[in-house]
């Protein structure tokens, strides 16, 4: 039997053990941890009952703080054991904080100012990508300093968003990141972009680094 706490199950979403963070219009991706559980979702004066993976399929359309009550579904035992050999325990109550800002990275727009090469410094290379920003309330948004890191065998590359203006309006924007570091080995690389909430968004580079 294995006990897994929220902070371990959802590292991409958690800033505290009992709160998950999302942008409006998004859904959770908690997977198998939801099995054998039913949930009561409360927001304002509304109340919704969801079972197991139905919670993952629920779209949080409105910003705000949602309360989620969790309850284990009792199932019959077979020869003294539950059908599953492994059980994940969720807190009896946790929260989903839904932000009013959505930040969508456009994967097809990913570009380098110069093609990356193995064992070649990227300290003067610019990585750019288009993003679409949407504010539920239509107001300008003040972003945090954004970072990107590369993932892959021998990837020692990171970058910082180049800007003097952290406040942007809704719409499409091109973000440029000043890179530093090196790719030690050839292969296909992935870049993890931080979004407005600090959640890492993986974007794969379509060419092999040689």
N, C-alpha and C positions, 0 to 999 in steps of 0.2 A: 504494500500500500504506500502511495506517495502523496504527501501533502505539498501543494504548490500554492504560494500566496500570489496575490494580484501583482505585486511589484516584480515578480519573476515571470509571470505569464505574459504581461503586457508591457515590456520595457519601452516600446516605442510610443506608448500613449501616456504613461504614468508620470506624474510629478509627485504624487503621494500615494500611499498604499490603497486609499479608498476612492480615488477620483481618476477618471479617464478623460482625455481631452480630444475633441474632434472639431472640425469645421462643419458648419451647417451644410446640409445636403449630402453628408457622408454617412457611412455605416460602420459599425464595429467589425472587427475580423478576429474573433476570439476562438473560432473553430471548435475543436473537440472538448475544450474546457466547459462548453455549454451543455454537453450531453448529460442526461440524468438530472437536469435542473429545469424548473419553471420559474418565470419571472413576472413580477408586477412592476410595470413602468409607470411612474407618476410624473406629471408635468402640469403645473398650475392646478386646475381642478379636474384634469382628465386622468383616467386610470385604464391601463391596458394590460391584459394577461397575454404573455408570450411563453411558448414552450421551446426549450432546447435551442436549435439553430434559428428559430424565428427571430431571436434577438439580433443575430448577425444580419438578417435580411431587413431589419427595420431602418428606414431612412429618417435621420434626425433633420427635419425640414426647417425648424425654428430655433434660433439661438436661445440659450437659457441653461438652467441647471436641472437635469432630470434625475430623479431618485429611482434606483433599481433595487427591489427586494428580491432576494434569491432564496429558493427553497428546493431541497433535494427531492426528486421523484422516487418514491419507494418502489422497488421492483422485487419480484419473487426470486428467492435464492434457489440455486440448483446444487444439490448435494452440499448444502451449507455455504456456498460461495455465490457471489454476484456474478452475472454473465461476464463482466469485465474484470480482469486481474488488476487493473490499475484505476484508482479513483482520484479525481481532482476536486478539492474542496474550495468553493468560492465563499467570500464573505456573505453574511446574511443580508447586508445592505452595502451598496456602493453608489457612486454618483457618476454621471456623464455630463461634463461641462462642454456645451456646444457653443463655439465661437461664431461671431457674426461675419468673419472674413474667410473667404475661400481663396486658396492659392494653387493654381493648376499649372504644373510644369509641362511644357510641350516637347516631348521626347525627340520628335523629328527635327527640331531646331538646334540641337546640340552641335556646337562648332568649336574648333581650336583655331587660334590665330596661326599656328604652325603645327604640322603633323607631329605627334609625340613619337619619340624613338627610345628604344631600350638603352639604358645607361647614359641618356642625354638629359642634362638639367632642363627643367621646365620653369626655371625662375623668371624668365622673361615672356612666358606664354600666357595668353588670355583665353579662358574658357567662357563661352557665351551660351545662353539658353533663353528662350522666350517663356514668359509666364503670363497667365491671365489672372488678374486680381478682381475679385467680386466682393463688394460689401453689401450685406443684407439690407442695411439702412441707407446705402447710397452715399455715404460720407467718405472723404479722403482717409487713407490708412497710413499710420506711422509704423513702419516695419522695424524689426530688430536687425542688428548687423548679421548678415547671413554668411554661412560657411558651406564648404563642400569638401568632401574627402573621397579619395579613390579606394576602391576595394578590389582585391585580386592578389594573386601570388606575386610577391615582390613589389607591390604598389606602395610607395612612400610619398604620396602626393596629397597636398591639401591646398585650399584656396579660400580667399576672402572676397566678398562682394565689393566691387569698386564703385563707391558712390559718395557724394557729399550731401545727398538729399534722401533721408529715410522716409519721407512722406510721399506717397503715391496715390493717384486716383484709380478708380475702377477702370479696367481695360487691359489691353495687352502691353507688356513692357519687355524690353530686352535687358537681361542682367549679365554683366561681365564680371568674371572672377579672376583675380590675379593669382596664378598658381606658383607653387614652389615644391621642390622635391624631384624625385626620379622614379621611373619604372625600372626595376632591377632585372626583370625577366619578361620575355615576350608572352603575349596571350591577350585574351579579351578582357577588358576592364569595365568595371561598373563605378559610377559616381553617385555618392549619396548626398543629395542636396537637402539642406535644412529648410523647412518651410516656415511660415509665419509663427507656428506654434512650437517650433524646434523639433518637429517630427522629421525623420530622415526619409526622403523620397528617392528610391533607387532608380537610376537611369543608366542603361547600358550603352556603351560606345560601340557603334556597329562595325568598326574596323579592328583588326588585330594589331596590337602594338608590337612592332618588330625591331 
